[in-house]
């Protein structure tokens, strides 16, 4: 008897697989590929983040993988009694891998590093949590730093979820449909949106249609929200409408920042929301809606406080034994720290017990996929899962939370930057394809938010044409009133790209000279202007030359943000028309859709013009904007 994979012929009924011996059952080929990709990514992280003679601290810092030195500004024991450290840096880093929730190691030369997670990093200030019984003795010494570490916890969760996927029949059916069969929407999706009574009366027609679709959701609905189209506003209204119908809702996003963004909007609407996971205490609005914030004055919290005092006593006893001590002292110290660990487990159990009531009372539970997984909410029944920024979510993370709800909403824009994947081989196998990019090809229920409220019409025009089939509209108040988009061509000027100081990126000092000139001749207010570039080395060089009050960032770090004026430095200028990762046009889509009033793009038409995308962009500017050469600027 022969059974064929899906896509190669008839598929055996799922129940039949369970009757076969394990050696006879073959896993779905795409699940096998995903497992292979998780392994490849984990190996790449281990290779990339290690600190040794081949990978020096200088090299890690240059690649944005280490922050060093840090200055410790505060130490305290957090909610689950883990040591937490607040720190500052002497200059703001260009380190877009240091996202909140990232796995890190705290280190100093010649000492064993301590594992932890980054709670937040904003400008020069940050906070991290250590997975240790106490702060290391050396935490406040000179030369302490943090570096990226392999996120083995997340990869182990993803592996388990993928290995178990075929055991859940309904979930595996959805998996097969997403990858092999289009999911057809039911006719009820087409019901008129006017049948709802909207809390937000300012929603446009496409936003109303999206809300209506979500409330009458089939198994899965996609909300496609290009830049500035009010995606979060639409999702907030949809969640409010779902709550009205009596459903318990799960809200997630790949980053804590995105979760907090939608959570704040829901809190403002009076929704009973519980924010789980790695929520930073920095934001008081959010903190009041975390388990810790809600329980802060409870009787149980007093009990936890007593346990923490006991833990602190054991820690003080353990710390009497400093670095140089004998076998007996070492054993005594280990016993004391074991007791600290036991108290910590007791605190966790007590917190979990107290949190159950909060879980049951909440109308919405919000967190990142791993934060939700760790919160242990699988015993609760959720009507709908809303996954925001789904274009940044790798597929296995989505499967971690898909089983928790009957209905799924994916929201985002697959024409902006994809998830960050370090392994070239894993990317080649499609690991950087987001769950949104996968779903939008097979799900029939896709609703485009078609009106942008951020940019002047001419700034939005090229993206509307190239990425959104001319379906992205601009309201009347954003009609053009002058010159809003300018390209400055450096062809023939000798402003060539050169390797950055570390050799791992590129910079172009000539383009920075143009930026300095523009700030004066165009009378651009540095506070209302941002400089962005695809290359980290150009950003580092820009921070030395441009006004300190200007926002200066890589394009990747600037996704989701906006400014009145944007200056983009493309950097690439060479004799071979090599454009490197400018080839990912989604990065350029992010870049050119950040400006509200004026957009300036600096580049070498001789280098980029041979590419079909950039040739179309230059043609668009010649027709609708201002095309200038470097010679006109009188540098």
N, C-alpha and C positions, 0 to 999 in steps of 0.2 A: 504494500500500500504506500502510495507516495503523496505527501502533502506539500503544497507549494506556498511560497511566501506571497503575501498580498502584492499585487502588481505583476505576478508571474502566472497567475491562473486563479482558480477557485480557492477561497479561503475556508479552512475547516472551521466549524462552529467553535466559539471560544470555550464552551463547556467541554468539548472533546479534548482540547489541549490539556485540561486538568487531569484527564484520565491517562494521559501518556506518561511513561517514565521520563524523568528529568533529562536523561541523556538523549531521548528521542525528540524532545521539544526544542525547537529553534526560536530564539528571541527575534522579534521584529528587527529587520536590518537597520532601521533608523535609530532604534533604541541602542543597538550595538555601537553605532557610529557616535551617538551622544556620549555613551560611557567612555569610548575611546578618546573623545575630545576632552572630557573632564580630566582623564588621566594625563593627557598631553598638556593641558593648561596647568595642572598641579606641578608637573615636572618643570615646566617653563618658569613658574613662580619660584620654585626651589633654586633653579639655576640663576635666575635674574636677580633675586633678592639676597643672595648669600654675600657675606662680608669676609673676604680672605685676601690672600696675597694677590690673586688674579683680579678680584673685585675690590678695589680699594674704597675707602670711605669717600675720597675725592671723586671717584668715578660714580659712586651711588648718588652723591649729592648732585653731581652734574646732570644725571639722568632723572632727577626729581624723585629718587627712591629713598632718600634719607634726609632728615631734618637735623642739622647739627651746627653749632651746639644749641641746646635749649636751655632756657632759664626757668627754673621751677618757681612759680609764684604762689602755689597753694597745694596743700596735701589734705585729703580727707578720706574717710571710709564711706563708700556710697551705699545705695539702697540694699544691696545684697551683701554688704560688708566687705566688698572688694576695695583695695586701695585705688584712689583716683587722684590724678595729678593734673593741675592746671599749669600751663607753661606759656612763655612768650618767646618770640624769635627776634633777632636784631633787624631782620628785614622780611617783608612778605615773600613767601616762597612761590615758585611756579611749579606746583606739585599736584597735578590734577588726579593722580592715583590715590592721594591721601583723602579719600572720601570718608564721610562719617560711617562708622561701622567696619572700616577696613582693619584687617589683621595687622598688628605691628609687633615689633620687639623694641624694648627699651634697653640701651646698651651703653657701656663705657669700656675703654680699652682694658684688656686683661682680666675682665670679669665675665661671668656667665650671664648672657642676656635674659631678660624676663619678658614672657609673652603677654600680649594684651590686645585691646582694640581701641581704635581712635573714636572718641565720642564726638568731637567736632574740631574743625579747623577753619577759622575765619580771619583772613588777613594775617596779622602777626601773632594771634592768640589761638590757643587750642587746649584740648583736654583729652586725656586718655585714661583707660582703666587697665589695671594689671591683674592678671590671673595668678595671684601669689598670696600667701598668708599675710604678708606685710610689705612695706616699702623696702627696696634693697638699701643696704647701708650707704651706698654711694650715690643715691638719687639726687642729692643736692651739690655734688662735687662738680668741678669744672670738667667739661668734656663729655657730658651726658648727651645722648641723642636718641632719636627714634628712627626706625627704618621699616619699610614695608616687609611683611613676612608672609609666607605661603598660608592661604586661608584653608587649612586642611579640614577645619570644622564644616565650612560650607560645602566643600567638595565631597566630604563623607556623607552629608545629608542628601546631596544631589544624587550620589551613587545609589544610596538606599532607595530613594524615591523611584529612580529609573528601573532598578532591579525588581521593584514591587509593582510596577505600572500595569503589567499584563494580568496581575491577580485581581484588579478592580475592573470588572467587565464594562461598566458604564464609562469609566475613565478611558479605558483602552479603546473603546468604540470612538470616543471623541478624538483620541490621538490618531487613530487610523483615518478618520474623516479629515482632520486638519492636514494630514500629509498625503492622503490619496484620493478622497472623495469630497467634492464640494458639499458644504452644508447649506441646504436650501432653507430660506426663511419661510415662515408661515404667512399666509395672506393677511393675518391680523396685524402684522407689522405695519401695513400700509394705512392703518386707521388714522383719521385726522387728528392732529395734535390738539385741536381746539377743544376736544372732549375733556382735557385736563384743566384744572383751575391752578394756574401757575402762581407760586409765591413771588418769583422774580418776573415782573411784568415787562421788563425791558429786553427779554430774549428775542432774537430775530427768528425768522421762520425756520432756518436750518437747525438752529439750537433747539427750538421747540420740537421739531421733528425727531431730533436725536433723543430728547428727554422722553417723548412719547414711545419711541422704539425701545428704550431701556425699560420702561415700565411694563411693556407688553413683550418683553424679551423672550425669544426662543431660547435655545440652549446657550447661544453665544452671539454677542452683538459687538460690532467694532465702531468706535467713534473716531473718525479721522480728523484730527485738529491741527491744521497747518499753523505756522507762527502767527500769534496775535489774534486768533479766532475765538478766544474765550472758552477754551476747553474746560478749564477748572470750574469756571462759572456754570457751565452746562452740567458738569458732573455733580456739582453741589445741589443744583435744582433737582436732578434726577434722583439723588439719594433722599432728599427731602420728600419727594413724591413716593418713593418706594416705602419709606417709613410710614407715610400716611396709610398705605395699603396693609400695614401690619407686619412687614418683613424685617428680619434682623440682617444687617448689612455688614460686609467685610470690605474694608478699603485698604488697598496696598499700592506700593510703588517701589521700584528698585532702590531708591535713595531715601534716607531719613528727611532730607530737605523737601523732597516732593510730597512725602507723607504729611509733614508738618504744614505744608502749604494748603493742601485740601482740607486738613483737619481744622485749621484756623477758620476757614470759610464755613465749615459745618457747625463749629462751636458758636460762631456769630449768629447762625440761624436757630440757635437754641437746641441743637441736637444733643442727646445724651451720648457722649463719645468717650471711649476709653482708648488711650494711646499706649500701645504696648511696645516692648523692645527697647532699643538703645536711644531713648529720648534724652536729649541734653537738658540739663536744668537751666541753661542759659535763657530759654524762652519761658517766661512766667505763664503766658497764656496756655501753652502746651503742658507745662509741668503740672498745672492744676487739674489736668485731665489724665494724668498718668496714675497707675496704681499707687505709687509713692505719694504723689500730690493729694490724691483723694483720701488716703489713709493717714495723712500726716498727724492729725490730732486724735486719732482713734485710740481706744483702750488697747487694741492689739499692737499698735505702734509703740506704746509704752513698754509692752512686754518685749518687743523686738529691741527696744533701746536698752533694756536690762541685759539682754543676751549680748548686745554689742559691747557693753561695759565689761562683761565677763571675758569676752574675746580680747578686749584691749588689755586686760590684766594678764592674760596668758601671753600675749604678744610682748608685753613689757618684761615678763619673766624670761621669755626666750631671748630677748635682745640683750640680756646681761651677758650672753655668750657671743662675743664678737668674732671677727674673722679667724683669729688664731686660737684654737682650743683643741683639747684632746678628744679621744674616742667617747668617753663617758659624757663629757659636756655636749658633744655633737648629738649623742643619742637622746639626752635630756631635751635639747633644743628641738629635735625632731618630734618628740612626744608632745611637747607644748604646742608646736605648730599643728600637729595632728588634732589636738583638742580644739584649736582655732577652726580647723576645717570642719570638725563635727558640729561646732556651734553654728558655723556658716550654713551647713546643711539643715540644721534645725530652723534657722531664720528663713531659709528658702521654703521649707515645708509650711511654716506659719504664714508666710506671705502668700503662698499658693492657696492655702485654705481661705485666707481673707479675700483674695482676689476673685474667688469663685462667685461671690455675691455681686461683685462689680461686673464680672463678665455677663452674668444673667441680667443685670439691670440695664446694661448698655444697649442702645439702639444701633450704634456703630462701633465696631472694633477696628482700629487702624494700626498698621505697622508695616515694616518691610516684610518680604516673604520669609526671611529667616527669623525676624522678630516675632512674626505670627506663629511660625513653626515652634519656636521656643516657648511661646506663651501657653501652649497645650490647650488650644480651643477646639480640638477635633471632636469633642463630645457635644459641642453646641450645633444648632441647626441654623445655617445661614441661607437666606433666600437668594441673595445676589452677592457676588464678588466683583468689586470695581477695581481693576488694575490700571492705575494711571501711569503715564510715561512708559507704556508697554513697549515702545520702540527702543527702550534702553534695557529691556529685561531679557536675559538669555533664556532659552527654552526650558532647561531643567529647573530653574528657579520657579517658573510659572507652574510646573507640575507639582511643586511642593505645596501649593495652596489651592490649585484647581479642585481637588477632591472635597474641599470644605463647603462649597456652595452648589446649589442646584443650577443657578444661572450665572453666566460670566459676561462681564463687560470689559473689553480691552480698549483703552483710549491712548492716543499718542499720534505720532507722525513718523512713518517709516522713511520719509524723505529728509529727516534730520539724522544726526550722528547715531550710529548703531552702538550696541554694548561694547565696552572695552574688553578685548581679548588679547592676551600677550603672545600666545603661541601662534606662530605663522601657520604651522601644520593644522592646528585646530581651526583657524580661520579659513584655511583652504577647504576644509571639510564642512564648512558652513556653520561653525559654532557661533560666529558673530552675527548670524541672522537672528533677529529678535523674534519673540513670540508674536508680535504684531505683524512683522514682515511675513511670517509663515501664514498667519490666519487670514490676512487681507487677500491672499491669493485664492483661498478656498471658501471662506465664509461669504455668504450672499448678503447678509444683513450688515452692510457697510454704509455709514452715514457721515457725509462730509460736512464739516462746519465751514461754510463758504464765504464768510465775510470777516476780513481782518480789520482790527481797530488800532493797529500800532503805527503803521508807516504811511508816508505820502504814497499816493497811487503809483507813481513812477518807480519808487523803490520796490514796491511789491510786484510790479509788472513782470519783470523777467522771471522770477520764481513761479508766478502764476502760469506763465506761458510754458516754461520748461518742465516743471515738476507737477503742476496741478491742472493740466489741460485747459488753461484759461478759465478755470472755474472759481478762482479766488478773487472775490469782489472787494472793492474799497468803498466805504460810505462817502456821502457828499462832502462832509467836513474835512476829508483827507485828500481832496483834489489838489493837484499841483498848483503852487503859487510862485514858483521860481525855479532855480537850478537846484535840484535835490540829489542828483547822482552824477559823480565826476570820476573819470578814469584818467590817471596821470601816467603816461607812457615813458618808460626809461630806456626804450630801445636805442642802441647806439651811444649811450651816455658813458659806458664803461663801468656802470654800477653793477658789478657782478656779485653773485653769491659767493660766500667763503665759508669754510667750516667754522662752527662756534669754538669757544675756548676748549671745550672737552672733546671736540671732534665728533660728537654723536648727533649734532643738529646743524642747522645752517643759519647764517645771518647775512644782512645786506646793509652796511652802514650808509650807503648812498641813499637808500629809501628812507632812512631815519632823518637824514638831512632835509629831505623833501617834507617830512612830517613837521619838523621844526619850522620850516618856511610857511607851511599851510596854517599853522596855529596863529601866525602873525598876519599873513595877507588875508585870510578868510575870517579873522577876528573870532576864532573858536574859543569858547570858554572851556578851559581844561576840565573843570568840574562836570560840565555837561557833555564831555567828549571822551570816548574810549578808543584806545589803540588795541587792535587785535591782529594776530598773525598765526599762521599754521605752525610756525617753528618756534620752539622753546628758546633757542639761542637768540633769536631776534627779539623775543620778549625780554630776556635778561639784558641785552644790549640797550633796549628801549628804556628800561628802568633807570639806567645810568644817565641817559641823555634828556629824557622828556620830563615835564613838570611832575613833581611828586603827587600833586592832587589829582592827576589823571588816572583813570582806571586803565591798567595795562595788563593784557591777559592773552593766553592762547585762545584760539577759537573754541577748542574743546571745553575749556573751563568756562567760557562765556555763554555756552548754550543755556537758554532759559532766561537770559538777561536782556536788557535793552538800554539804549542811551539816545539822547537827542541827536548827537553826531557820532558817527563811527568812521575811523580811518583803518583800512585794511592794508597791511603790507604783505604782498604775496611772496617776496624774497627771491623766488627762482629767476635766475638770469644766467644762462650758459649758452655755449655754441651748439649744443646737441639737442636743444628743445626738450631737455629732461625736466619733468615737472613733479616726479616723485608722488607723494601722497596727496598732492593737489588733484590727483586723478579721482579721488573719492569726492564726487561732486556734491554729496550730501554735506560735507564740511563747508563747502562754499555756499550752499543754500542757507546753512546756519549763519554764516558770516554776513551775507548781504541782507538778511532779514532782521538784524538787530537795531538798525538806525530808524529813528522816528522822523527826523527832519532832513538830515543831510548825510550822504554816504560818499566817502572818498575811497577809491581803490587804486593802489600804486602797484604797477607791475611792468614787466618787459614783454611787449606784444610779440617781439621776435622769438621769445622762448615759449610763451603760452599760446600764441595765436595758431600754432599748428594743430592744437587739440580742438576737436569739434565743439565741445562745450564752451571753452573760453573764446573761441572764434564767434560763437553765437552771442556770448555776453558782450564782446567788444562791438559787434554789429548793433546790438540793442542800445548800447550807450551812444554810439554815433548817431542813432536815429532819435533817441528820446532824452539823452543827457548831454553832458559836456565832455568832450574828448580833448585832452591837452597833452602836449609833449613836455618833457622835462626842460627843454630849452626855453620855454615861455616863462619859467619861474625865476629866472635870473639868480641862480644859486651862487 
